[in-house]
Amino acid sequence: MPLEIVKKIITDDHNYIIFGSKEELSSYGLEACDNVLLTDMQMPSCLETVKLCSKFIGTDSCFKTMSSMSRIPTYCLLGDFKDPTRDSYFINQYEKGLVMKVFRFKNLESEKENVINFLNNI
């Protein structure tokens, strides 16, 4: 997720866990603080951490699948292209079950304001 979007959705009145590789996390230039945890933990440990979330915001990743499977309200940014396997196994069933809301974008760079509005209204 682009840094500009991450910075615009983080507020002091919520707690955040930001998952990523060490390289991804350092590229954000964010520092852990009272309400932001940055973690590059290995996949097997992530599920228990995801279960601590009351909401999950992410992209098309294993983390959005973990949160949806755990029935945590999930807000996902997806590229708007046909991917029948992804959509049938990892998206549609959770949208129908009202666990996941998806923002589909054609060009994330040109749609940043719409993405930020989507995420700020959850």
C-alpha angles and dihedrals in degrees: 000000000000116000092235090062094044092052093048095053100044112097133173093244096067136053120235136199112196114198123199147111118290088256094051093047094048090049089061092061090216123139127213112254139161094299103025124072118185114200137179093178119155120266099257090058095047099076093065090048092048088053088062090065123099089197133012126213117186152116131267097305142121088266093065088050091050092050094046092048088051089053092244112149103260128199112193135188111212135179108247101239134113114272108154095185094049093044098045098044105029109023119023099053092052093046090051090048089053092238096110134046117192132204108200116201133187095196116014093194094058094039099050094116091052090049092050091049090050092051096042091055098058 
